[in-house]
């Protein structure tokens, strides 16, 4: 199944897909976060996207897996029925995107490659930091999210990030739900909701 078929399937079966992902509670006892960046992680969760295609509103809903190590990122996107839709592999200065029944695509810019293939922007490079609550604001300053006082930021490339929910893992707090929005020339107003269901630090 290609991505155009996925769009049709999702629009037919998950009209309100973005609304079906529940909001995770904040950790009320956490007043400050001292967070250390973890180089190697493995995440699994759900992804919903709203964007525009040829002037029409589109909504997607599916699952993702994220494997990250120093110098390498691998993302797999699947449909609600578990079919693999795209695999994106990123290494220094090279990204490869694979879809079933199509030749592999390669580029030096992972974000541009993903936007071209998917029809909406997936900020692969930024998510390496954002999934752990690290970001750089519009003025180029380093920023760390926490569940009480620092939950929202606008990045240098125009993404508005809101950390909506948190979860505990090994006695530490990590993002559970992240909402991303950005106005784009390609896909209009884009809204991406990420919910992390499984988080594991790799050794």
VEXDREN-2710 file (C-alpha; in Angstrom, 1 decimal):
% VEXDREN-2710
k/r/px/py/pz
1/UNK/0.0/0.0/0.0
2/UNK/1.5/3.4/-1.0
3/UNK/1.0/6.6/0.9
4/UNK/-1.8/7.8/-1.4
5/UNK/-3.8/4.6/-0.6
6/UNK/-3.0/5.2/3.1
7/UNK/-4.5/8.6/2.9
8/UNK/-7.7/7.3/1.4
9/UNK/-7.9/4.5/4.0
10/UNK/-7.4/6.8/6.9
11/UNK/-9.8/9.4/5.7
12/UNK/-12.4/6.7/5.3
13/UNK/-11.9/4.9/8.6
14/UNK/-10.4/7.5/10.9
15/UNK/-12.2/10.8/10.1
16/UNK/-11.5/12.2/13.6
17/UNK/-8.2/10.4/14.1
18/UNK/-6.4/13.2/15.8
19/UNK/-9.1/13.4/18.4
20/UNK/-8.8/9.7/19.4
21/UNK/-5.4/10.0/21.0
22/UNK/-5.9/10.6/24.7
23/UNK/-4.1/13.3/26.6
24/UNK/-1.5/12.0/29.0
25/UNK/-1.5/13.6/32.5
26/UNK/1.2/15.9/33.6
27/UNK/3.4/14.9/36.5
28/UNK/2.2/17.2/39.2
29/UNK/5.0/16.4/41.6
30/UNK/7.8/17.4/39.2
31/UNK/8.8/21.0/39.7
32/UNK/12.1/20.9/37.8
33/UNK/13.8/18.6/35.4
34/UNK/17.5/17.9/35.3
35/UNK/17.7/16.0/32.0
36/UNK/20.7/14.3/30.4
37/UNK/20.6/13.7/26.7
38/UNK/20.6/10.0/25.9
39/UNK/22.4/9.2/22.7
40/UNK/20.8/5.8/22.0
41/UNK/17.0/5.4/22.4
42/UNK/14.2/3.3/21.1
43/UNK/10.6/4.6/21.0
44/UNK/7.3/3.3/19.8
45/UNK/4.1/5.3/19.6
46/UNK/1.3/6.9/17.6
47/UNK/1.3/9.7/15.1
48/UNK/-1.5/11.9/13.8
49/UNK/-1.2/14.6/11.2
50/UNK/-3.4/17.3/9.8
51/UNK/-2.3/19.2/6.7
52/UNK/-3.6/20.4/3.3
53/UNK/-3.2/18.7/-0.1
54/UNK/-4.3/20.5/-3.2
55/UNK/-6.3/22.9/-1.1
56/UNK/-8.2/20.1/0.8
57/UNK/-7.9/19.3/4.4
58/UNK/-6.2/15.9/5.1
59/UNK/-5.9/13.8/8.2
60/UNK/-3.6/10.9/8.8
61/UNK/-3.4/8.5/11.8
62/UNK/-0.9/5.7/12.3
63/UNK/2.0/4.3/14.3
64/UNK/5.7/4.9/14.3
65/UNK/8.9/3.3/15.7
66/UNK/12.1/5.4/16.3
67/UNK/15.5/4.0/16.8
68/UNK/18.3/6.4/17.5
69/UNK/22.1/5.9/18.0
70/UNK/25.0/8.3/17.6
71/UNK/25.1/9.3/14.0
72/UNK/22.1/7.3/12.9
73/UNK/18.3/7.5/13.1
74/UNK/15.8/5.0/11.7
75/UNK/12.0/5.7/11.6
76/UNK/9.3/3.3/10.5
77/UNK/5.8/4.6/9.7
78/UNK/2.9/2.1/9.7
79/UNK/-0.8/2.4/9.0
80/UNK/-3.5/1.8/11.6
81/UNK/-3.6/-1.8/10.2
82/UNK/0.1/-2.4/10.7
83/UNK/1.2/-2.1/7.1
84/UNK/4.7/-0.5/6.7
85/UNK/4.3/2.7/4.7
86/UNK/7.8/4.2/4.8
87/UNK/11.2/3.6/6.4
88/UNK/13.5/6.5/6.7
89/UNK/17.2/5.9/7.6
90/UNK/19.4/8.8/8.4
91/UNK/23.2/8.9/8.6
92/UNK/25.6/11.8/8.4
93/UNK/25.1/13.6/5.1
94/UNK/22.7/11.0/3.7
95/UNK/19.1/10.0/4.1
96/UNK/17.3/7.1/2.4
97/UNK/13.5/6.6/2.3
98/UNK/12.0/3.3/1.3
99/UNK/8.3/2.6/0.4
100/UNK/6.8/-0.7/-0.8
101/UNK/6.8/-1.1/-4.5
102/UNK/8.9/2.0/-5.2
103/UNK/12.6/2.6/-5.8
104/UNK/14.5/3.9/-2.7
105/UNK/15.0/7.6/-2.6
106/UNK/18.2/9.2/-1.3
107/UNK/19.1/12.8/-0.4
108/UNK/21.4/14.7/1.9
109/UNK/18.5/16.4/3.7
110/UNK/16.3/14.1/5.7
111/UNK/13.6/16.7/6.3
112/UNK/13.3/17.6/2.6
113/UNK/13.3/14.0/1.6
114/UNK/10.5/13.1/4.0
115/UNK/8.4/16.2/2.9
116/UNK/8.7/15.3/-0.7
117/UNK/7.7/11.6/-0.2
118/UNK/5.0/12.0/2.4
119/UNK/3.4/15.2/1.2
120/UNK/3.8/16.9/4.6
121/UNK/6.9/17.9/6.6
122/UNK/8.2/15.5/9.2
123/UNK/11.0/17.3/11.1
124/UNK/13.3/14.3/11.4
125/UNK/16.4/16.3/12.4
126/UNK/14.7/18.3/15.1
127/UNK/13.0/15.3/16.6
128/UNK/16.3/13.8/17.7
129/UNK/16.3/16.5/20.3
130/UNK/12.6/17.3/20.7
131/UNK/11.6/13.7/21.6
132/UNK/13.8/14.1/24.7
133/UNK/12.6/17.6/25.6
134/UNK/15.6/19.5/24.2
135/UNK/15.3/22.3/21.6
136/UNK/16.8/25.5/20.3
137/UNK/14.5/28.6/20.4
138/UNK/14.0/31.2/17.6
139/UNK/16.8/33.3/19.1
140/UNK/19.3/30.3/19.0
141/UNK/19.2/29.7/22.7
142/UNK/19.2/26.2/24.2
143/UNK/16.0/25.2/25.9
144/UNK/15.0/22.2/28.1
145/UNK/11.3/21.3/28.6
146/UNK/9.8/20.4/32.0
147/UNK/6.3/19.6/33.1
148/UNK/5.7/22.7/35.2
149/UNK/7.3/25.8/33.8
150/UNK/8.7/25.1/30.3
151/UNK/6.2/23.4/28.1
152/UNK/6.1/25.4/24.9
153/UNK/8.7/26.8/22.4
154/UNK/9.0/28.1/18.9
155/UNK/12.1/26.8/17.1
156/UNK/14.4/28.5/14.7
157/UNK/12.7/26.8/11.7
158/UNK/9.2/27.9/12.8
159/UNK/7.9/24.8/14.6
160/UNK/5.7/25.5/17.6
161/UNK/6.3/22.7/20.1
162/UNK/4.0/22.0/23.1
163/UNK/4.8/19.4/25.6
164/UNK/1.3/18.3/26.7
165/UNK/2.0/15.1/28.7
166/UNK/4.8/13.3/30.5
167/UNK/5.7/9.8/31.6
168/UNK/8.1/8.3/34.1
169/UNK/10.9/5.9/33.1
170/UNK/13.6/4.8/35.5
171/UNK/12.6/7.5/37.9
172/UNK/12.9/10.3/35.3
173/UNK/10.3/12.2/33.4
174/UNK/10.2/12.0/29.6
175/UNK/7.7/13.5/27.1
176/UNK/4.6/11.4/26.6
177/UNK/2.7/13.6/24.2
178/UNK/4.1/16.3/21.9
179/UNK/2.1/18.6/19.7
180/UNK/3.9/20.3/16.7
181/UNK/2.4/23.0/14.5
182/UNK/3.8/25.0/11.6
183/UNK/2.6/27.1/8.7
184/UNK/4.2/25.7/5.4
185/UNK/4.1/26.6/1.8
186/UNK/3.8/23.0/0.8
187/UNK/1.1/21.7/3.1
188/UNK/-0.6/24.7/4.6
189/UNK/-1.1/24.7/8.4
190/UNK/0.5/21.4/9.6
191/UNK/-0.4/19.9/13.0
192/UNK/1.5/16.8/14.2
193/UNK/0.6/15.0/17.4
194/UNK/3.1/12.4/18.8
195/UNK/2.2/10.1/21.6
196/UNK/5.1/7.9/22.9
197/UNK/3.8/4.6/24.2
198/UNK/7.1/2.8/24.8
199/UNK/10.5/4.4/25.7
200/UNK/13.8/2.6/26.2
201/UNK/17.3/3.8/26.6
202/UNK/19.8/1.6/24.8
203/UNK/23.3/0.8/26.0
END
